[in-house]
Amino acid sequence: MPIKRRGDTEMKYLSEDEAFKVAMNLEEEGQQFYEECARQVKNAEIKHIFSQLAGEEQEHFDTFKKL
């Protein structure tokens, strides 16, 4: 599956396996990002939204892991 990934100055084609690993990594990093945002914000409503987004990223990661 030719998926383009931008590097500093070039494009690299990823195999299906590589694309799968990149997707899992993005979900994991997304979860960590949203968790950190939730820790840092003071507004309870925004904190809740970030926590929900972190949970959704975890669900996506778990879905990939099951495949």
C-alpha positions as CSV (number, residue, x, y, z in Angstrom):
1,M,0.0,0.0,0.0
2,P,1.8,3.1,-1.1
3,I,1.3,5.6,1.7
4,K,3.4,8.8,1.6
5,R,5.0,10.0,4.7
6,R,6.7,13.3,4.8
7,G,10.3,13.5,6.0
8,D,12.4,16.6,6.3
9,T,13.0,16.9,2.6
10,E,11.7,13.7,1.0
11,M,8.7,11.4,0.8
12,K,9.0,7.7,1.8
13,Y,6.5,5.0,0.8
14,L,5.4,2.8,3.7
15,S,4.5,-0.8,3.5
16,E,1.2,-1.9,5.1
17,D,3.1,-3.1,8.1
18,E,5.0,0.2,8.5
19,A,1.7,2.2,8.0
20,F,0.1,0.1,10.7
21,K,2.9,0.8,13.1
22,V,2.8,4.5,12.4
23,A,-0.9,4.6,13.0
24,M,-0.6,2.8,16.3
25,N,2.2,5.2,17.3
26,L,0.1,8.2,16.4
27,E,-2.8,6.9,18.5
28,E,-0.5,6.4,21.5
29,E,1.2,9.8,21.1
30,G,-2.3,11.4,20.7
31,Q,-3.4,9.8,24.0
32,Q,-0.3,11.0,25.8
33,F,-0.8,14.5,24.4
34,Y,-4.4,14.7,25.5
35,E,-3.6,13.3,28.9
36,E,-1.0,16.0,29.4
37,C,-3.4,18.7,28.2
38,A,-6.0,17.4,30.7
39,R,-3.4,17.6,33.5
40,Q,-2.4,21.1,32.7
41,V,-5.7,22.9,32.2
42,K,-7.7,24.3,35.1
43,N,-11.1,24.6,33.4
44,A,-13.1,21.5,34.4
45,E,-15.1,21.4,31.1
46,I,-11.9,21.6,29.0
47,K,-10.2,19.0,31.2
48,H,-13.1,16.7,30.7
49,I,-13.0,17.1,26.9
50,F,-9.2,16.4,26.8
51,S,-9.8,13.3,29.0
52,Q,-12.5,12.1,26.6
53,L,-10.2,12.6,23.6
54,A,-7.5,10.6,25.4
55,G,-9.9,7.8,26.0
56,E,-10.9,7.8,22.3
57,E,-7.2,7.6,21.3
58,Q,-6.9,4.6,23.6
59,E,-9.9,2.9,22.0
60,H,-8.3,3.5,18.6
61,F,-5.0,2.0,19.8
62,D,-6.8,-1.0,21.3
63,T,-8.6,-1.6,18.0
64,F,-5.3,-1.6,16.1
65,K,-3.8,-4.0,18.7
66,K,-6.6,-6.5,18.2
67,L,-6.0,-6.7,14.4
